[in-house]
Amino acid sequence: MAETTLAPSTAQARGIRRRTDAARAARARSVVLHVVIVLGALAMFFPFYWTLVTSLSPGAGLGTTPELVPADPGLDAYRRLFAELPFARVIGNSLLLATITTIAQLFTSATAAYAFSRLPFRGRSVVFAIYLATMMIPLQVLVVPLFAELRALGLVDTYLGALLPTFAAAFGVFLLRQAMNQVPYELDEAAAIDGAGHFRIFWTVVLPNIRPALATLAVFAFMGSWNSFLWPLVVLRSPELQTLPVALAGLQGQYTTQWDIVMAGSVVSILPMLALYLFAQKYVIQGVANTGLK
């Protein structure tokens, strides 16, 4: 009789121990995971922190002993950056080119994506595949023919010459087409029954349903134009037309480099992208997640 009463309690104790051990193992895994994530975040954040520290340390250089907290911080590098160089004009050039590029890519990508997603025509898949294949061609291969073409048109060293090759992007068409494919076709049919044409369906039905993808493309397009170095370096010759990456490269001297000024320029170049991403991060995450899932 005693054995029958003790057996369930022993089984219960063993079950409790197993659950306790499983809970401890889960907590240990969670702690290890959080430690790894924190260490990874610190490793990725440190270059940005070091850039800021160097910009606040007068006369700092990459060969100096690292100081996590500057002994005598100051904003002299930022004052010299804008006083000795036309940096405000450079920032304005980059903002102008990046804004126009973003608007142009949103328009061309959205209209082309609507055609590939909603308009049936012969060879649509083949044309789309060929268009996507252009993403595999690096810019370095296209620089010489593009430059020759723009020189023949008299557009070298002009804003229009820097902008024309950036007006359309195969990645933007792909991203928005994937988003449009997830919009139910029944909405198009309902709008068509009400007398809506393609333009009205595109503007009032499709675009409102792909706002996260549009925000994602806007961030990517702005970031690509803002960080572009090779094409503006080739096509823009005048100092007053320089963009931010080209101007930052010019801050490095042949024999000596004032790294505090270089890092101050780097901090200034990071701020607009950081503000844009913080503003649109919800839409970026949602757009990337949705366009990759059916």
Helices and strands as residue ranges (DSSP letters): H 2-55, H 76-84, H 87-118, H 124-133, G 134-136, H 139-153, H 159-163, G 164-166, H 170-181, H 185-193, H 198-200, I 201-206, H 207-209, H 211-226, H 230-235, G 239-241, H 244-250, H 259-291
